[in-house]
Amino acid sequence: DQLAHFNSHLNLTEAEKHLKSVVSSVFVPWFTFYDSLIKLAIVDQITHSQKQKYLNVVQANLKKLKKWSLHAPGNYLHKTYLVQAEQERVLGSESKALELYSKAAQTARENGYPQEEALAYELAAGYAADRELKHLGSSFIREARNGYEQWGAVTKIKQLDAKAQKKFKEEFESGMAVGADFFLNQRFQLDMM
């Protein structure tokens, strides 16, 4: 996961060089959102001075996301909540982070963003796993899986299942396997129609 985060960071760093040429593009909010998430994902792996720099960039990005959320909450509020949740994770505020992950997932669902609802649950699952909240984490993984299923992201579901088997072995064997069987049965039944 860390290697993927670093590779994503390198790609975003390259994209940032060209950001000024697309100022009024839909790519700017997208970049702002993912730039924040990636910086927060790797912040514990970098030097203290870099960490402070990244946290400052995230804070500036959050200011933009909040502004966009005022004008188009259906498009940006869940993104704002998710970046705030990850920021609270980094800062160590457990109850606030969990509340914000929940708000991010809920507002993403309400506004038709199943992929970002799933991402909110996936990040919440990782957060829960890191704090030994296995039952809660496995519930979040199931919700993430449902969101990716709704979005049609079959490869992402396979990746999530593999990650879940490692992080939530016992919970996966008792609960996730049932979920996987359910989805396979549903798909088989649809194919038979």
C-alpha positions as a Markdown table, in Angstrom:
| # | Residue | x | y | z |
|---|---|---|---|---|
| 1 | Asp | 0.0 | 0.0 | 0.0 |
| 2 | Gln | 2.8 | 2.5 | 0.9 |
| 3 | Leu | 4.5 | 1.9 | -2.5 |
| 4 | Ala | 1.2 | 2.6 | -4.3 |
| 5 | His | 0.8 | 5.8 | -2.2 |
| 6 | Phe | 4.3 | 7.0 | -3.1 |
| 7 | Asn | 3.7 | 6.2 | -6.8 |
| 8 | Ser | 0.4 | 8.1 | -6.7 |
| 9 | His | 2.2 | 11.0 | -5.0 |
| 10 | Leu | 4.8 | 11.1 | -7.8 |
| 11 | Asn | 2.1 | 11.1 | -10.4 |
| 12 | Leu | 0.3 | 14.0 | -8.6 |
| 13 | Thr | 3.5 | 15.9 | -8.2 |
| 14 | Glu | 3.9 | 15.7 | -12.0 |
| 15 | Ala | 0.3 | 16.7 | -12.6 |
| 16 | Glu | 0.7 | 19.7 | -10.3 |
| 17 | Lys | 3.2 | 21.2 | -12.7 |
| 18 | His | 0.4 | 21.5 | -15.3 |
| 19 | Leu | -2.4 | 22.5 | -12.9 |
| 20 | Lys | -2.2 | 26.2 | -13.6 |
| 21 | Ser | -3.0 | 25.6 | -17.3 |
| 22 | Val | -6.4 | 24.1 | -16.4 |
| 23 | Val | -7.5 | 26.5 | -13.6 |
| 24 | Ser | -11.2 | 26.4 | -14.4 |
| 25 | Ser | -11.3 | 22.7 | -15.2 |
| 26 | Val | -13.0 | 19.9 | -13.3 |
| 27 | Phe | -9.5 | 18.5 | -12.8 |
| 28 | Val | -8.6 | 21.1 | -10.2 |
| 29 | Pro | -11.1 | 19.9 | -7.5 |
| 30 | Trp | -10.3 | 16.3 | -8.4 |
| 31 | Phe | -6.6 | 17.1 | -8.0 |
| 32 | Thr | -7.2 | 19.0 | -4.7 |
| 33 | Phe | -9.1 | 16.0 | -3.2 |
| 34 | Tyr | -6.7 | 13.3 | -4.2 |
| 35 | Asp | -3.6 | 15.4 | -3.5 |
| 36 | Ser | -4.9 | 15.8 | 0.1 |
| 37 | Leu | -5.7 | 12.1 | 0.5 |
| 38 | Ile | -2.3 | 10.9 | -0.8 |
| 39 | Lys | -0.3 | 13.4 | 1.3 |
| 40 | Leu | -2.2 | 12.3 | 4.4 |
| 41 | Ala | -1.6 | 8.6 | 3.5 |
| 42 | Ile | 2.2 | 9.1 | 3.4 |
| 43 | Val | 2.6 | 11.7 | 6.0 |
| 44 | Asp | 3.8 | 9.2 | 8.6 |
| 45 | Gln | 6.6 | 8.0 | 6.3 |
| 46 | Ile | 8.3 | 11.3 | 5.7 |
| 47 | Thr | 10.5 | 13.7 | 7.7 |
| 48 | His | 9.1 | 16.1 | 10.3 |
| 49 | Ser | 9.7 | 19.2 | 8.1 |
| 50 | Gln | 8.1 | 17.5 | 5.1 |
| 51 | Lys | 5.2 | 16.4 | 7.3 |
| 52 | Gln | 4.5 | 20.0 | 8.3 |
| 53 | Lys | 4.7 | 21.2 | 4.7 |
| 54 | Tyr | 2.2 | 18.5 | 3.6 |
| 55 | Leu | -0.2 | 19.3 | 6.5 |
| 56 | Asn | -0.1 | 22.9 | 5.5 |
| 57 | Val | -0.9 | 22.0 | 1.8 |
| 58 | Val | -3.8 | 19.8 | 3.1 |
| 59 | Gln | -5.1 | 22.7 | 5.2 |
| 60 | Ala | -5.0 | 25.0 | 2.1 |
| 61 | Asn | -6.7 | 22.3 | 0.0 |
| 62 | Leu | -9.4 | 21.9 | 2.7 |
| 63 | Lys | -10.1 | 25.6 | 2.6 |
| 64 | Lys | -10.8 | 25.2 | -1.2 |
| 65 | Leu | -12.9 | 22.1 | -0.7 |
| 66 | Lys | -15.0 | 23.9 | 2.0 |
| 67 | Lys | -15.6 | 26.8 | -0.3 |
| 68 | Trp | -16.6 | 24.5 | -3.2 |
| 69 | Ser | -18.9 | 22.6 | -0.7 |
| 70 | Leu | -20.8 | 25.8 | 0.1 |
| 71 | His | -21.6 | 26.3 | -3.6 |
| 72 | Ala | -22.0 | 22.7 | -4.6 |
| 73 | Pro | -22.5 | 20.5 | -1.5 |
| 74 | Gly | -23.7 | 17.5 | -3.6 |
| 75 | Asn | -20.3 | 17.4 | -5.4 |
| 76 | Tyr | -17.9 | 18.4 | -2.7 |
| 77 | Leu | -19.2 | 18.0 | 0.9 |
| 78 | His | -18.4 | 14.3 | 1.1 |
| 79 | Lys | -14.9 | 15.0 | -0.3 |
| 80 | Thr | -14.4 | 17.6 | 2.4 |
| 81 | Tyr | -15.5 | 15.3 | 5.1 |
| 82 | Leu | -13.2 | 12.5 | 3.9 |
| 83 | Val | -10.2 | 14.8 | 3.8 |
| 84 | Gln | -11.1 | 16.0 | 7.3 |
| 85 | Ala | -11.4 | 12.4 | 8.5 |
| 86 | Glu | -8.0 | 11.5 | 7.2 |
| 87 | Gln | -6.6 | 14.7 | 8.8 |
| 88 | Glu | -8.1 | 13.7 | 12.1 |
| 89 | Arg | -6.6 | 10.2 | 11.7 |
| 90 | Val | -3.2 | 11.8 | 11.3 |
| 91 | Leu | -3.8 | 14.1 | 14.3 |
| 92 | Gly | -5.0 | 11.2 | 16.5 |
| 93 | Ser | -8.6 | 12.2 | 17.1 |
| 94 | Glu | -10.3 | 8.8 | 17.0 |
| 95 | Ser | -13.9 | 9.8 | 17.7 |
| 96 | Lys | -13.8 | 12.8 | 15.3 |
| 97 | Ala | -12.2 | 10.7 | 12.5 |
| 98 | Leu | -14.8 | 8.0 | 12.8 |
| 99 | Glu | -17.6 | 10.6 | 12.8 |
| 100 | Leu | -16.2 | 12.2 | 9.7 |
| 101 | Tyr | -15.7 | 8.9 | 7.8 |
| 102 | Ser | -19.3 | 8.2 | 8.5 |
| 103 | Lys | -20.4 | 11.6 | 7.3 |
| 104 | Ala | -18.3 | 11.3 | 4.1 |
| 105 | Ala | -19.8 | 7.9 | 3.3 |
| 106 | Gln | -23.4 | 9.0 | 4.0 |
| 107 | Thr | -23.2 | 12.2 | 1.9 |
| 108 | Ala | -21.4 | 10.4 | -0.9 |
| 109 | Arg | -24.3 | 7.8 | -0.9 |
| 110 | Glu | -26.9 | 10.6 | -0.8 |
| 111 | Asn | -25.4 | 12.4 | -3.8 |
| 112 | Gly | -24.7 | 9.4 | -6.0 |
| 113 | Tyr | -21.0 | 8.8 | -5.6 |
| 114 | Pro | -20.7 | 5.1 | -4.8 |
| 115 | Gln | -17.0 | 5.0 | -5.6 |
| 116 | Glu | -16.3 | 7.7 | -3.0 |
| 117 | Glu | -18.7 | 6.2 | -0.5 |
| 118 | Ala | -16.7 | 3.0 | -0.9 |
| 119 | Leu | -13.4 | 4.9 | -0.6 |
| 120 | Ala | -14.6 | 6.5 | 2.7 |
| 121 | Tyr | -15.5 | 3.0 | 4.1 |
| 122 | Glu | -12.2 | 1.6 | 2.9 |
| 123 | Leu | -10.2 | 4.3 | 4.6 |
| 124 | Ala | -12.3 | 3.9 | 7.7 |
| 125 | Ala | -11.7 | 0.2 | 7.7 |
| 126 | Gly | -7.9 | 0.8 | 7.6 |
| 127 | Tyr | -8.2 | 3.2 | 10.4 |
| 128 | Ala | -10.2 | 0.8 | 12.5 |
| 129 | Ala | -7.8 | -2.1 | 11.7 |
| 130 | Asp | -4.8 | 0.1 | 12.9 |
| 131 | Arg | -6.6 | 0.6 | 16.2 |
| 132 | Glu | -7.5 | -3.1 | 16.6 |
| 133 | Leu | -11.2 | -2.4 | 16.1 |
| 134 | Lys | -11.5 | -5.5 | 14.0 |
| 135 | His | -15.3 | -5.9 | 14.1 |
| 136 | Leu | -15.9 | -2.3 | 13.2 |
| 137 | Gly | -13.3 | -2.5 | 10.5 |
| 138 | Ser | -14.8 | -5.7 | 8.9 |
| 139 | Ser | -18.2 | -3.9 | 8.8 |
| 140 | Phe | -16.6 | -1.0 | 7.0 |
| 141 | Ile | -14.9 | -3.4 | 4.5 |
| 142 | Arg | -18.3 | -4.9 | 3.7 |
| 143 | Glu | -19.7 | -1.5 | 3.1 |
| 144 | Ala | -16.7 | -0.6 | 0.9 |
| 145 | Arg | -17.2 | -3.8 | -1.0 |
| 146 | Asn | -20.9 | -3.0 | -1.6 |
| 147 | Gly | -20.0 | 0.5 | -2.9 |
| 148 | Tyr | -17.4 | -0.9 | -5.3 |
| 149 | Glu | -19.8 | -3.6 | -6.4 |
| 150 | Gln | -22.4 | -0.9 | -7.1 |
| 151 | Trp | -19.8 | 1.0 | -9.1 |
| 152 | Gly | -18.9 | -2.1 | -11.0 |
| 153 | Ala | -15.2 | -2.1 | -9.9 |
| 154 | Val | -14.6 | -5.9 | -10.0 |
| 155 | Thr | -10.7 | -5.6 | -9.8 |
| 156 | Lys | -11.0 | -3.2 | -6.9 |
| 157 | Ile | -13.3 | -5.7 | -5.1 |
| 158 | Lys | -10.6 | -8.5 | -5.6 |
| 159 | Gln | -8.0 | -6.1 | -4.2 |
| 160 | Leu | -10.2 | -5.2 | -1.2 |
| 161 | Asp | -10.9 | -8.9 | -0.5 |
| 162 | Ala | -7.2 | -9.7 | -0.5 |
| 163 | Lys | -6.5 | -6.8 | 1.8 |
| 164 | Ala | -9.5 | -7.8 | 4.1 |
| 165 | Gln | -8.1 | -11.4 | 4.4 |
| 166 | Lys | -4.9 | -10.0 | 5.8 |
| 167 | Lys | -6.3 | -7.3 | 8.1 |
| 168 | Phe | -9.5 | -9.0 | 9.2 |
| 169 | Lys | -8.7 | -12.8 | 8.9 |
| 170 | Glu | -11.2 | -14.0 | 11.5 |
| 171 | Glu | -13.9 | -11.6 | 10.6 |
| 172 | Phe | -13.3 | -12.2 | 6.9 |
| 173 | Glu | -13.7 | -16.0 | 7.4 |
| 174 | Ser | -16.9 | -15.6 | 9.4 |
| 175 | Gly | -18.5 | -12.6 | 7.7 |
| 176 | Met | -16.8 | -11.5 | 4.5 |
| 177 | Ala | -16.9 | -15.0 | 3.0 |
| 178 | Val | -20.6 | -15.0 | 3.4 |
| 179 | Gly | -20.8 | -11.6 | 1.7 |
| 180 | Ala | -18.6 | -12.9 | -1.2 |
| 181 | Asp | -20.8 | -16.0 | -1.6 |
| 182 | Phe | -23.9 | -13.7 | -1.6 |
| 183 | Phe | -22.5 | -11.6 | -4.4 |
| 184 | Leu | -21.4 | -14.6 | -6.4 |
| 185 | Asn | -24.9 | -16.2 | -6.0 |
| 186 | Gln | -26.6 | -12.9 | -7.0 |
| 187 | Arg | -24.4 | -12.6 | -10.1 |
| 188 | Phe | -25.1 | -16.3 | -11.0 |
| 189 | Gln | -28.8 | -15.8 | -10.6 |
| 190 | Leu | -28.7 | -12.7 | -12.9 |
| 191 | Asp | -26.7 | -14.7 | -15.5 |
| 192 | Met | -29.4 | -17.4 | -15.5 |
| 193 | Met | -32.2 | -14.9 | -16.2 |
